């Protein structure tokens, strides 16, 4: 078992032995043997003229191992150090070097109470007599009669005092080592855990403990039914496990075989199964197996920062994307003709979430549509809105210009040769994202969701569901808007979106440093 008191890397080859020196001894005097780590001894007392060194094993007290002070020859230890059979090292003991201001009041109180008794044993008058077993017992007996403190308690704390460096802080409590977090509980024959309701009425119904055999059933069931793309719930997997491993037989019910489960007190509960699952399984690996790498990256991966932190400010980076609107429109010349579903291009500012550009057309996703959306992003919005009989001020839609970076997906309109001139002619850096990573341009993606979900679906001709049930009215028969009218509605949606405050907007480090308050907080 690894010693919980960590050894510092590196050894000192000095042959001098002082009080509190820590020596590393290899069993049998041969450090080349296949041992995990050496035995560490701390020097408690040195009398060079009498060739005496008193040391104690620093390994913690445990069943079958109770270190006591041992006597060694000073010259023999020096010889072994010179021959590199023993090495001078150091031992880091947690909390020993902490100042009182860094220690809780509760720990300080416990330390001082222990020191009040231990200091009587280790005072100068008792050194070196206390290292002798008989004299140590006599001193402890006297203190026991004076204070009533048990000798076992004294010996436990005296050993800790010697092993950890002979200072007051060695008596600080190890509350961090209390309990058995993460350790398996050894059964005593009785049911572990809280008694169930049935056992209060009948002791024979107290339930079962989870044995290694039952754990094997749990692992088989999780692998076979949970870590699959079918995405069964944990409760469904538990029920399948009971039908597979905890059967008493079958009965025929209306000609069908129905499983008969063992009585409740003879099978594991769902809480036991759930506890085992979360204790033994890595949540990330589970999601990867159930969802696949692509869906995991989009929905469940950890986020270690925020996209806007990389942007200098408003206008430094735009995101562009397109989608087919969930609505059918009619021809402006003949309103009986349904001409299809328009394509919406949107350009958004990654820092402020402002919609900076808009284009609505009937062309499929193409570089022409993207160019018109960029042209709109760089143009004066007052003139643009006048074309649709909407009067606004420049402050209402303050977006006129092109960004330094334009974030796109891997659509053909951005991977073709046409966008290559953006950097040379307009000084706009194109930033194509990896495939299947829409989460890297979340602003524009969520803008589409908001507009389609909050506004478009309420317009006549909107596509409510992807698939219609038989007998439902065709969405196209309800279409009443032409392309011009639909774009007018989208402009009003954009105006409403751009004027709304974001209460949950997270300020960047630079904004916090400048003590910049959001408008909604002023």
N, C-alpha and C positions, 0 to 999 in steps of 0.2 A: 504494500500500500504506500502511496506517495506521501511523503511528509508534508503536512499543510504549511509548515514554515518554510518559505521559499529560500533556496540557496542562491546567493549572488553569483553571477558568472565570474570566473577567474579565481586563481588561488595565489596566496602570498607565500613565497618560499623562504621567508625569514625563519630562523631557528629559535628566536627568542620566544619565551612563553610568559604571558602576562595574565593578570586577573581578567576574566571575562573573554579570554581568547577562545575561539572556536576551532577545534581540530577535526579534520575529516579522517576517520580510520576505516580502512577496508577490512572486512572480515577475513581472518587468516593472514593478515599483513600483506596481501597481494592485491593491489588495486587493479590488476589486469583481469581478475576473475569476472565472470559474467554476472555482475550484480547491478541492479537498477541504480542504486545510489549508496554512498558510504554511510557509516554510523557517525553522527555528529556529537561531539562531546564539548561541553562548555567548562572552562576552567573556573573553579570556585575558590581555590586557595593555592598559593605557591610559596614553598619554603625551599629555596635553592640550596641553602647551606646544609639542609638535612636531606636533600635529594627527594623531596616530596612534592607531588602535584595532586590535588584533589579535583576530580572532574565528575560530571553527571551526564548521562545520555539525554539528549534533548528531545528524543522521540516522545510523543504524548503518552500519557498514562492511559492504558486500556486493559482489557481483561487479559491476564497472563503476562502483563508487562508493566512493572512498577519501578521505574528507575530510582536508584539510590546513589549517594556519593560514593565514588570509588577512588582508591589510592593508587598512584602510578609513580614510577621513577622519573625524575626530571631528566637525568642524563640519557636514559633509554628513549624517552620521547624525543629528545634533541637528535639522537643518532638516527631514529626512524624518519625524522623530518629531513635530515641531510640526505638519507638514502631514498627519499621520496616515497616512503611507505606510508607516511602521514603527511598531510598537507594542512597548512594554516589557511583558514577560509573565514567567511563571515556568514551571519544568519540574520535575515530580515524578519522581525517580529511585528505584525500589524499592531498599530495604535500605541506602541511603546514610546515613540518619539513625538506624540501629539502634545500640543500645549493644552492647558486646562480649558482655555476658551473654545477649543475644538471638540471637547468632550461633553456629553450630555450631563445634566445635573444628577440624573439617576445613576449613571455609571460612576461619576465622581463619588457619590455617596457610598456606593458598594466598595469602591477601591479604598476609600479612607477607613471604612469599617474593618476591612480585612487587614489593612496595614497597621491598625491599632494593636492587633494581636501579633502579627508576624514580626513587627519591629522588636518585640521583646525577646523573640527567639534568636534573631540575627544580630543583636547588638554586639559590640566589640568584645565584651567580656566573655561571650559564649563561643568565640572563634579561637581555635579550630575545633573545640570540644564537640560542637553540634554535628560535626561530620562523622563522629563515632556513633554507631547504632545505639549502644547502651546509654551514653550520655544524652543523646537526642531524645530517647524515650523518657529519661529522667526529667529533662527540661520541659517536655510536653506534658508530662503528668503534673508537674508543679503548676503550669499555666492552666491546665484543666481544672485543678482544684481552686485556683484563684478566680477564674472567669466562668467556669461551667461550659466552655466551648469544647466540643468533642475533639479527641486526638486525631480521628480520621479527617475531620475538616481542616485541622491545623496542618497535617501532613500533606494533604492535597494542595493547599495554597503555598506551603513552603516549597514543595517540589516545583510548582509553577514559577515561583519567585527565582529559584536557582536556575531553572532551565532557560528562562527567557531574558536574563540579563541583570538580575539583582538590583532593580530600581522599582519605585513605587508603582509605576504604570504597568508593570508586569501583572499586577493584581486586578486589572480592569476585566470586567466580565466579557465572555465570548458569546453574546446573545446571537450573533450572526451564525453561530454553529448549532444553535438550538433547533430542536425539531428534526424532521426527516424529509425535507423537501426533495422530491424526486426519487426517494428510495422506496423499494418494495417493502411492504409490511409483511412480516412473517406471521403466518397464521398460528393460532394457539388451539385450534379445534373448534372454537366458537365462530359464529358469523361476525365478520368485520363490518364496520360502518354502523350507521343509524338503524335501529330496529324498525321493521315495517309494522303497519297497523295490525296485520294478521297475527304476528308473533306475540303481541300483547295479550291476545286472547288464547293463543295456543302456542307453546314454545316449539312444538314440532314444525311450525310453519315459518320459521325465522328466515328461510332462504338459504342460498349457497354462496360460498366464497369462489372467487375466480381462480381456478387452477391453471396450470400450464396447458392442460388439454383443452380447456375452454378458451384460453387465449389463442390457441392454434385454430379453433373454430372461428374466432373473431377475425383473425388475419386472413383466413381463406375467404370468408364472406366479404370482407372489405375489398380484397383484390378482385374477386369474381364479380361482384355486383355494384360496388360503389365507384371504384376507379375506372369507370367506363364512360363512354360518350352518351349512354342512355340517361345519365344524370338522375338516378334514383335518389330519393331522400334517405337520410340515415335511418329513419323509422321503417321505411320500406325494406331496406337491407336487413334490419333487425328481424322483421317478420319473416323474410325469406330464410334467414339463418335458423330461426326456430323451426320452421317447416323442414329444414334439411337435417339438422343435427339434434333436435330435441323432440323427437316423435315417440309416441307410444303406440302408433299404429294408424290404421285407416278404418273408416266406416262408410258404408254405402248409404248415400242420401239421395233418393229419387234417381237411382241408377248411376250416381257419380261418386267417385272416391273422394272423401273429405278427410284431411289430415287431423289426427287427434294429438294434440300437444301434451307434453308432460304437465303435471300440476304446476301452478305458479311458483310454489316454494322449491321446486326441483329444477328450475331453469333460471338463467340470468335475467335480470331486469333490464329494461331499456336504459336506465340511468347507468348501470354498470357497463353496458356496451358503449354508451356515449362517452363515459369517462375514459375508458380504454382507448377509444378512437382518438380523442383530442390529446391524450397523453403520449401515445406512441407515434402518431402520424404527423408529418410536416404539412402544415396547411398549404404552403406554396406548392409543394410537389403534388398534393392532392388536386389542387385547382388546375395544374398543368396537365395532369392525366385526364381530368374530366372535361376540360375546355379546349385543350390544345394550346400550343405556343402563341399563335396569332391572336386568338380571342383573349388569352391571358394578358398579353402585352397591352391590349386595348382597354380591358375592363378591370383587371385586378392587380396589375403591377404596382409596386410602391412608387410614389412620386417624391423625389428628393429636392424639388425646388419649384419655381414658378416660371412660366414661359416669359412673362413680361420683365423679369429681372435682367434678362440679357439685352433688353432694348433700352436705348438711351432715353427715349421719351416718345411722345405722340408723333407719328409720322415717320419714325425710323424703320419700322417693319410693317408691311401689310400682308394679309393672307387673302388668297383668292380661290374661289371654288364655284362650281356650278351644280345645278340640280334641275330635274324635270319637275315642274310645279304640279301639285296634286289637284289640278283643275282643268276643265276643258273650256276653250274659248271659241267664239264664233267670228265669222268674217265681218269686217266693218261695212263691206259693200253689200253683202247679202246675209242678213242675220240668221237665216235658216241653215246656213252652211256651218257645220262644226269643223274648224280647221286644225284641231288637235290640242295637245298640251304644250304650253310654252316652256322654254328653258330660261331659268333665272341665273344670272351671274352676279355674284356679290364680292365686294372688296371691303375688308374690315381692318381696322387698326389694331395690331396685337397688343399695344400698351393700354389703350383706353377703351377698347371694345366698340368704338364708334364705327358705324357703317359709312365708309368713305366713297363707295362707288356702286352703281347698280346698272344692270342692263337686262332687258327682257326681250326675247326674240323667239323665232321659230326654228332657227338653225340648231342642229344638234351640237353638243359640246365641240367647239372648234376654236381655232386661234382667232378667227374673226370676232366671235362673241367675247373672248377674253380681251382683245384689243379695245373693243367698244366699252367694256366695263372699266378698263384702265383709263381710257380717254375720259370717261365720266368722272372717275376718281380725281383726275387732274384738272377738271374744269370747274368753272364757277357754277355753284348750285342754284343761285338766284335765277340765272338765265335758263338753266335746265328745268326748273320747276314752273317757270312761266309758260313753257310749251304745253303744260298740262293745267293751265289756269290756276296755279297755286302760287300765292304770294308769300315769300319768306324773306327774312333778312340774312345777311352773310353770317351773323353770329349764331343763327339757328342751326346752320349746317356748315360748320367751319372746317371744311375739307376741300382743299384745292392745291394739288401738287402730287408729286410721285415720291415713293419711299426710297430708302437706300437698299432695302432687301424686300423681295417679293417671294413669299412662301407659297409653294404650289404642291399638288400631288403629282403622280406619275401619269397623268392623262396625256393622250397623244398630242394635244394642242401645246403642251409645254415641253415635251421631249423631242419635238420635230426641230427642223432647222430654223423656223421662223423666229422663235424667241431669242436667238443668239445675238441679235442686234441691240437688245435692251441695254446691255452693259456698255457697248461701244457708243451708242447714240444718245441714250438717256441716263447713263450711269446708274442703272438699276440692276442690282445683283439678284439673279434668279436662284432660289433655294428649293430644289425639288426634294421631297421627302421620300424615305424608303417606302416600298410597297406595303399596303395593309396597315398603315399607321396614321389614320385620321386623327388620333388623339394628339398628334404633334401640331395640329392646327385647329385647336378646339374652338377658338372664337368664331370663326366663320361657320364651322360645322354646327355649333349650337344656335347660331343666328338663323340658319335654315330651319332648324327644329322649332324655334320660337315662332317664326313667321308662318310656317305651314300649320303648326298646331293651334296657334292662338287666333289666327285671322283667316287664312285661306280656306280652312275646312268649313267655315260658316258661309262661304259664298256659294250661290247656286252654281251647280256644275262641278262642285268639288268632289274629288275621289275620297270617299270616307274609308273604304277598306280596299285592300289590294285585290281580293277575290270576292265576287258577288255570289250570293246564293241563288239558286234557281228560282225564277219568278220575280226577282227584285227588278226595280226600274233601272234602266240604263242611265248612268251618270251623264252621258252626252246629251240626253234629251232635256236635261235641266240647264244646259249651258245658256247664259244670256249675255255675258260680258265679252267685248272684243279686246284685242291686245292693248289698245290705248287705255281703255277703262281699267283693265287689270293692272297696268303699270301705274296708273293714278292711285289706285288703292295701295299698291306697294310703297309708293312715295310717302303716303300718309303713315303707313306702318313704320317706315324708316324714321320719319320725323318724331313719332311717338317714342320709338326705341332710343334715339339719340338724346332725347331730352330727359330720359329717366335716370335717376341716380342709382348707383349700385351700393346698397348699404353694406354689403359684405366685401367690398373692394379692399384687397389687401395691399397696403402701401409698400413700395419698394424700400430697401435700406437707405437709399439716397433721400427719399421723401421723408422718412422717419428722422434722419439726421438733420434735415432742414426744418423739422417741426412743421411740415406742411399738412394742413388739415383739409379734409375733403369738404366740398361745398355743402353737403348734407349735414356736416358736423358743425358748421359755422353758425 
